[in-house]
Amino acid sequence: MNATAPLPPASGTVPNYLIWSIVVTVLAFFMCCVSCLSFPAIATGIVAIVFANKVNTLLNQGDLVAARQASKNAKIWAWVTTGILIAATLFSIIWLAFVGVDGYMEQIQQFQQQVESAS
């Protein structure tokens, strides 16, 4: 076999978790409007997307072992993102329960006033 010949695609099914990674990253992006705790979820979601994207590329290169490792990493980072997103959501719900919507709106107005006075 010639060393420069491309390898045939690896056989077997390796999940890439791309859809899951994208969904939780997009949800984290929208959640950042409510809670700053979701910013880490955006970062970990991007990492999950990168690993998920590698899976098919590695399979096409014939590297089944690396594709499985990328799949495992994508799954781990998707779970981390999901966990952070759940924690941020629970924190936001608990915070709104104690502060209330009126207190939340007051804080937003104070923030707007600070931004306007700074510019």
MARZADREN-655888 format. One line per 5 residues: their letters; for each residue x, y, z of N, C-alpha, C, CB. Coordinates in steps of 0.02 Angstrom, whole numbers. Glycine has a CB too. Layout:
% residues N
A	X Y Z X Y Z X Y Z X Y Z; ...
//
This chain:
% residues 119
MNATA	42 -59 0 0 0 0 44 62 0 -47 0 61; 27 109 -41 64 171 -47 51 215 14 45 208 -112; 103 245 42 96 287 103 57 351 89 164 303 131; 55 372 26 20 435 11 -53 424 -9 56 472 -44; -73 361 -17 -142 347 -37 -189 363 21 -150 273 -58
PLPPA	-246 393 7 -293 409 61 -323 345 90 -350 454 35; -335 347 155 -365 290 189 -439 287 174 -353 295 265; -468 227 170 -540 223 161 -575 246 224 -561 150 143; -636 271 217 -672 292 277 -680 234 326 -742 320 258; -675 250 389 -680 200 441 -752 174 444 -659 228 510
SGTVP	-756 110 456 -823 81 461 -847 88 533 -824 7 438; -911 85 542 -940 91 608 -975 158 616 -886 83 662; -1019 159 663 -1056 220 676 -1029 251 739 -1133 206 681; -1010 314 734 -986 351 792 -1030 413 797 -909 370 786; -1067 421 852 -1110 480 859 -1068 543 865 -1158 473 919
NYLIW	-1090 597 832 -1051 658 836 -1079 710 885 -1046 689 767; -1140 703 907 -1172 747 956 -1174 820 933 -1136 742 1023; -1172 831 868 -1170 899 842 -1235 937 855 -1156 898 767; -1291 906 844 -1356 940 854 -1364 959 928 -1415 895 831; -1349 912 972 -1354 926 1044 -1308 985 1062 -1335 863 1086
SIVVT	-1248 984 1037 -1200 1037 1052 -1224 1105 1028 -1132 1022 1021; -1251 1106 969 -1276 1169 940 -1337 1194 980 -1295 1159 866; -1383 1149 996 -1444 1170 1032 -1428 1200 1099 -1492 1110 1041; -1385 1166 1139 -1371 1193 1205 -1330 1257 1201 -1333 1141 1248; -1288 1264 1150 -1250 1326 1142 -1296 1384 1124 -1195 1317 1088
VLAFF	-1343 1372 1079 -1391 1425 1061 -1435 1443 1121 -1435 1402 1002; -1457 1393 1158 -1497 1407 1219 -1456 1447 1269 -1521 1342 1251; -1393 1430 1277 -1350 1468 1323 -1342 1540 1299 -1280 1434 1328; -1337 1549 1233 -1331 1617 1206 -1393 1658 1224 -1322 1615 1130; -1453 1629 1215 -1514 1665 1232 -1522 1673 1307 -1575 1630 1203
MCCVS	-1496 1626 1345 -1501 1630 1418 -1456 1684 1446 -1483 1562 1448; -1405 1705 1409 -1359 1756 1436 -1394 1823 1447 -1300 1765 1390; -1451 1832 1415 -1490 1893 1426 -1521 1894 1496 -1545 1900 1374; -1530 1835 1525 -1561 1829 1590 -1509 1819 1645 -1611 1771 1591; -1458 1780 1630 -1409 1763 1682 -1339 1764 1653 -1425 1695 1712
CLSFP	-1294 1799 1687 -1225 1800 1664 -1190 1734 1677 -1186 1857 1699; -1222 1689 1714 -1194 1623 1726 -1192 1580 1664 -1233 1588 1780; -1228 1600 1613 -1229 1559 1552 -1171 1575 1504 -1295 1569 1516; -1130 1626 1519 -1073 1640 1477 -1024 1581 1474 -1037 1702 1502; -1009 1548 1531 -966 1488 1525 -998 1433 1483 -951 1461 1595
AIATG	-1064 1429 1483 -1099 1379 1443 -1089 1392 1369 -1173 1377 1460; -1085 1455 1350 -1072 1471 1279 -1003 1446 1260 -1079 1548 1267; -954 1458 1303 -885 1437 1289 -880 1361 1285 -837 1464 1342; -909 1326 1333 -905 1253 1332 -946 1224 1275 -930 1224 1399; -999 1258 1256 -1039 1236 1199 -999 1241 1134 -1102 1277 1193
IVAIV	-960 1294 1128 -918 1300 1068 -866 1244 1066 -883 1370 1067; -838 1227 1123 -790 1171 1126 -825 1106 1105 -761 1164 1197; -886 1096 1128 -924 1036 1109 -937 1034 1034 -991 1033 1147; -953 1092 1005 -965 1095 933 -901 1078 894 -990 1165 912; -844 1103 917 -781 1089 883 -766 1014 884 -724 1128 916
FANKV	-773 982 942 -760 910 946 -811 871 904 -762 887 1019; -874 892 907 -926 857 868 -912 862 793 -995 886 884; -886 919 772 -871 929 702 -812 886 679 -856 1003 689; -767 870 725 -708 830 709 -726 757 694 -659 832 765; -781 732 722 -797 661 718 -802 638 646 -862 646 754
NTLLN	-843 671 606 -853 649 536 -789 657 495 -910 689 504; -752 710 509 -689 721 473 -641 663 487 -657 788 494; -636 644 550 -591 589 568 -614 522 540 -584 584 644; -680 512 538 -707 451 508 -690 448 434 -783 446 518; -697 504 399 -681 506 328 -607 495 315 -703 573 299
QGDLV	-565 512 363 -493 500 356 -475 428 375 -454 549 400; -524 390 400 -511 321 419 -485 311 489 -463 291 371; -486 363 530 -460 359 598 -517 348 647 -421 424 616; -535 285 656 -592 267 699 -577 281 772 -609 193 690; -516 269 794 -498 281 865 -504 355 882 -426 255 879
AARQA	-476 398 840 -479 470 852 -551 495 847 -434 508 803; -590 466 802 -661 486 795 -699 469 858 -693 452 733; -686 410 886 -719 391 949 -699 437 1006 -703 317 966; -635 456 1008 -612 501 1061 -644 570 1053 -535 507 1060; -648 595 992 -680 660 979 -754 656 998 -672 680 905
SKNAK	-787 600 983 -857 590 1001 -865 591 1077 -883 524 972; -820 557 1112 -822 556 1185 -813 626 1214 -768 509 1213; -765 663 1186 -754 732 1209 -814 777 1194 -691 761 1177; -843 769 1135 -903 808 1118 -959 795 1167 -926 793 1046; -968 732 1184 -1022 713 1231 -1009 743 1300 -1028 636 1236
IWAWV	-946 738 1323 -929 767 1388 -943 842 1390 -855 753 1405; -919 878 1338 -928 950 1337 -1001 970 1328 -885 981 1282; -1039 929 1292 -1111 942 1285 -1146 934 1352 -1143 895 1232; -1125 883 1390 -1154 874 1457 -1134 931 1504 -1131 807 1488; -1071 953 1500 -1049 1009 1541 -1090 1071 1525 -973 1023 1530
TTGIL	-1099 1084 1460 -1139 1142 1439 -1211 1136 1463 -1138 1148 1362; -1239 1076 1457 -1308 1065 1481 -1312 1077 1556 -1331 994 1463; -1264 1052 1593 -1264 1062 1666 -1259 1135 1686 -1207 1024 1697; -1215 1171 1653 -1209 1243 1668 -1273 1279 1650 -1149 1274 1629; -1303 1261 1594 -1366 1292 1572 -1422 1278 1622 -1385 1267 1503
IAATL	-1426 1216 1646 -1477 1199 1696 -1465 1238 1760 -1477 1123 1711; -1402 1241 1783 -1386 1278 1844 -1403 1353 1836 -1312 1270 1862; -1387 1382 1779 -1402 1452 1767 -1477 1464 1766 -1371 1476 1700; -1514 1418 1737 -1587 1424 1735 -1616 1420 1805 -1618 1369 1690; -1594 1371 1844 -1619 1364 1913 -1601 1425 1954 -1590 1301 1945
FSIIW	-1539 1449 1946 -1519 1509 1983 -1563 1568 1965 -1445 1526 1969; -1577 1576 1900 -1619 1632 1878 -1690 1627 1906 -1621 1634 1801; -1717 1567 1907 -1785 1557 1933 -1786 1573 2008 -1809 1485 1921; -1737 1548 2044 -1734 1560 2116 -1724 1635 2130 -1677 1518 2150; -1679 1665 2090 -1665 1737 2099 -1728 1778 2086 -1608 1759 2054
LAFVG	-1764 1761 2032 -1825 1798 2017 -1879 1787 2070 -1852 1777 1948; -1879 1727 2100 -1928 1713 2153 -1915 1757 2214 -1926 1638 2173; -1851 1769 2229 -1835 1810 2288 -1837 1885 2272 -1767 1791 2315; -1811 1904 2215 -1809 1975 2198 -1875 1997 2169 -1752 1989 2148; -1907 1954 2131 -1970 1970 2099 -1958 2006 2033 -2013 2012 2145
VDGYM	-2009 2006 1993 -2004 2038 1927 -1995 2114 1935 -2067 2023 1884; -2030 2143 1984 -2023 2215 1994 -1952 2234 2013 -2072 2239 2048; -1922 2196 2058 -1852 2209 2077 -1805 2199 2019 -1832 2163 2135; -1820 2150 1978 -1779 2138 1918 -1783 2197 1870 -1802 2073 1883; -1844 2222 1859 -1853 2278 1814 -1819 2341 1841 -1929 2292 1803
EQIQQ	-1820 2350 1907 -1786 2407 1938 -1711 2403 1926 -1800 2410 2012; -1684 2343 1932 -1612 2334 1921 -1594 2347 1848 -1591 2264 1941; -1637 2327 1802 -1624 2341 1732 -1625 2416 1718 -1676 2305 1687; -1674 2451 1748 -1678 2524 1739 -1617 2558 1769 -1742 2551 1771; -1593 2535 1827 -1534 2564 1857 -1473 2552 1812 -1521 2534 1927
FQQQV	-1469 2493 1784 -1414 2477 1738 -1416 2522 1676 -1417 2403 1717; -1476 2532 1649 -1484 2577 1590 -1463 2648 1607 -1557 2576 1566; -1481 2671 1667 -1462 2738 1687 -1387 2744 1694 -1497 2757 1752; -1355 2693 1721 -1282 2694 1727 -1248 2696 1659 -1258 2633 1767; -1275 2657 1612 -1247 2656 1545 -1256 2724 1511 -1279 2599 1502
ESAS	-1315 2754 1518 -1328 2818 1488 -1285 2874 1519 -1402 2836 1495; -1275 2871 1584 -1234 2922 1616 -1160 2914 1600 -1244 2921 1692; -1139 2854 1585 -1069 2842 1567 -1053 2865 1497 -1053 2767 1574; -1103 2869 1453 -1089 2889 1384 -1101 2962 1372 -1132 2849 1336
//
